[in-house]
């Protein structure tokens, strides 16, 4: 018996089905042995659905990413006064043609 919103018709198409051997398998939801060709129960679920319990974490992660992006952009265009500039030498890369010449 399938739930009205489930399109899973057989146990082998359920996300909780774990194949074992040639024809049988294990239902991880009910923790029982099942046959792959059996009609799916009302607890069947599509193997392609994402669990909804992590959706809140995804939304929070996106909000934090936008906050970081905004602060980086704000700091990138901030004007630096001459007293705030760092007076350290900038390392320079030598090209291979320059470094191979000997004086």
ABEGO torsion letter per residue (X at the ends): XBBAABABABAAABAABBBBEAABBBBAAAGBBBBAABBBBAABBBAABBBAAAAAAAAAAAAAAAAAAAAAAAAAABBBBAAABBBBBBBBBBBAAAAABBX
